[in-house]
Amino acid sequence: MKRFKTALLSRLGYWIYRLLSATWRVELDEQPPFLEEIENPQPVVIAHWHGNELALIHLVKRYRIATLASQSRDGEIMNGILVSLGAATSRGSSSRGGMAGLRGLVRLCRANRHNVSFAVDGPKGPLHVVKPGVFEFSRLMNAPIYAASVSANRVWCLHRSWNRAILPKPFARVRIRFTRVFDPISKTMDIHDPALAGQLKRHL
């Protein structure tokens, strides 16, 4: 029964989101060389805040995105929505099954030429604190890191959620900017260096 309810909620969420996002007036600021690199066999990492993901996931098919989905019940619902939208997913997070999820992302990228989206302050915060997982993945896959910043003129804000998630309202104007922040992270770089996190945060 729980599995059926989860599947039903995922399907319902997908259709509501698809209808809502179809009304948005989206402006994509794809800073060079984003479009060239996104089509390369070598993956690109797209970093974003966890709270911005509802304004971004309509793009997963456009950019051939693979991403982590939490192993929680809410994660199961979101996983169904992401897959329906065209994303590839690996189950896990930095708190539950994290290394398995990261290895799954690596396999997806190597097998199917996916690019990767990373909620850099997920899955449970602290809010707007960049964690080192995005740098570790960049190093593993020799992938450049782009920051995806989001703004919208009319949004619902989920103030009670830890991530202060935003969802653009019907017919909102949504602007998404992709900025190349890092070349692939090298083996000699310290992924826990606060300077790395600070530089990425400035573009999010």
C-alpha positions in Angstrom: 0.0 0.0 0.0 2.8 2.4 0.9 4.5 1.7 -2.4 1.3 2.4 -4.3 0.7 5.6 -2.5 4.3 6.8 -3.1 4.0 6.0 -6.9 0.7 7.8 -7.0 2.1 10.9 -5.3 5.1 10.9 -7.6 2.9 10.7 -10.7 0.6 13.5 -9.4 3.6 15.6 -8.5 5.0 15.1 -12.0 1.9 16.3 -13.8 1.4 19.3 -11.4 5.0 20.4 -11.9 5.0 19.9 -15.6 1.8 22.0 -16.0 3.1 24.7 -13.7 6.6 24.9 -15.3 5.1 25.1 -18.8 3.7 28.5 -17.8 7.0 30.0 -16.7 8.9 32.5 -18.9 12.4 31.1 -18.6 15.5 33.1 -19.5 18.7 30.9 -19.6 22.0 32.7 -19.3 24.3 30.0 -20.5 27.7 31.6 -20.1 30.4 30.3 -22.5 31.6 27.7 -22.9 28.6 26.1 -21.1 26.8 24.9 -24.2 29.9 23.4 -25.8 30.9 21.6 -22.6 27.5 20.3 -21.8 27.5 18.4 -25.1 31.0 16.9 -24.6 31.5 13.2 -23.6 33.2 14.5 -20.5 30.6 15.3 -17.8 29.9 18.8 -16.4 28.9 19.4 -12.8 26.1 21.9 -12.2 26.1 23.1 -8.6 23.1 24.7 -7.0 21.4 25.4 -3.7 19.0 22.7 -2.5 16.3 25.2 -2.1 16.5 26.2 -5.8 16.0 22.7 -7.2 12.2 23.1 -7.9 13.1 26.0 -10.2 15.7 23.8 -12.0 14.4 20.3 -12.5 12.4 21.1 -15.6 15.8 21.3 -17.4 17.0 17.8 -16.5 16.2 16.4 -20.0 17.7 19.4 -21.8 21.0 18.9 -20.1 21.0 15.1 -19.8 21.2 15.3 -16.0 22.0 12.6 -13.5 21.5 13.4 -9.8 21.3 12.0 -6.3 17.9 11.2 -4.8 17.5 10.6 -1.1 16.7 7.1 0.3 13.9 8.7 2.4 10.2 8.4 1.6 10.2 12.0 0.4 13.3 11.1 -1.7 11.3 8.2 -3.2 8.6 10.6 -4.3 11.1 13.1 -5.8 12.9 10.2 -7.5 9.8 9.3 -9.3 9.2 12.9 -10.4 12.8 13.3 -11.6 12.8 10.1 -13.6 9.5 11.1 -15.2 11.0 14.4 -16.2 13.9 12.6 -17.9 16.7 12.5 -15.3 18.8 9.6 -14.3 19.1 9.1 -10.6 21.3 7.4 -8.1 19.9 6.7 -4.7 21.8 8.1 -1.7 22.8 11.3 0.0 25.5 12.7 2.2 23.7 11.4 5.3 22.3 8.0 4.1 24.0 5.8 1.6 26.2 8.7 0.4 29.2 6.8 -1.0 26.9 4.3 -2.7 25.0 7.2 -4.3 28.2 8.9 -5.4 29.5 5.7 -6.9 26.2 5.3 -8.7 26.6 8.8 -10.2 30.1 7.9 -11.4 28.7 4.8 -13.1 25.9 6.7 -14.8 28.3 9.3 -16.2 30.7 6.8 -17.5 28.1 4.6 -19.1 25.6 7.1 -20.5 27.4 10.5 -20.9 25.3 12.2 -18.3 26.0 15.6 -16.7 25.4 15.9 -13.0 23.5 18.3 -10.8 24.6 18.7 -7.2 22.6 20.4 -4.4 25.7 21.6 -2.6 24.1 22.2 0.8 21.9 19.1 0.8 20.4 16.9 2.0 19.8 18.6 5.4 21.9 21.7 5.5 23.2 23.9 7.1 21.5 26.3 4.7 23.8 27.7 2.1 26.9 26.0 3.4 28.8 24.4 0.5 29.8 20.8 1.3 32.9 19.0 -0.2 31.0 16.3 -2.2 30.8 18.4 -5.3 34.5 18.9 -5.4 35.1 15.2 -4.7 32.9 14.3 -7.7 34.6 16.8 -9.9 38.0 15.3 -9.0 36.7 11.7 -9.6 35.3 12.5 -13.0 37.7 15.3 -14.2 34.6 17.5 -14.6 34.4 21.3 -14.6 32.0 22.9 -12.1 29.3 25.4 -13.1 27.2 27.3 -10.7 23.5 27.6 -11.4 22.0 30.8 -9.8 18.2 31.3 -9.8 16.0 34.3 -9.6 12.3 34.7 -10.2 9.9 37.6 -9.8 7.0 35.6 -8.2 7.6 32.6 -6.0 6.1 30.6 -3.2 8.7 30.2 -0.5 8.5 27.2 1.9 9.7 29.0 5.0 9.2 26.0 7.3 11.5 23.8 5.3 15.2 23.8 6.2 16.2 24.7 2.7 13.8 27.6 2.3 12.7 26.1 -1.0 11.3 28.3 -3.7 8.7 27.4 -6.4 8.0 29.9 -9.1 4.3 30.8 -9.4 2.3 30.4 -12.6 3.6 32.7 -15.4 6.6 33.8 -13.3 9.7 35.1 -15.0 12.5 32.8 -14.1 16.2 33.6 -14.8 18.8 30.9 -14.5 22.5 31.8 -15.0 25.2 29.1 -15.5 28.7 30.3 -14.6 31.9 28.3 -15.0 33.6 28.5 -11.6 36.2 25.7 -11.6 38.2 23.6 -13.9 38.2 20.0 -12.9 39.4 19.7 -9.3 42.9 18.3 -9.2 44.3 15.6 -6.9 46.6 18.1 -5.2 43.7 20.4 -4.1 42.1 20.1 -0.7 38.4 19.6 -1.2 37.8 20.8 2.4 39.5 24.1 1.7 37.1 26.9 2.7 38.4 29.0 -0.2 36.9 26.6 -2.6 33.5 26.6 -0.9 33.6 30.4 -0.7 34.4 30.9 -4.4 31.5 28.6 -5.4 29.1 30.2 -3.0 29.7 33.7 -4.5 28.2 32.5 -7.8 25.2 30.7 -6.4 
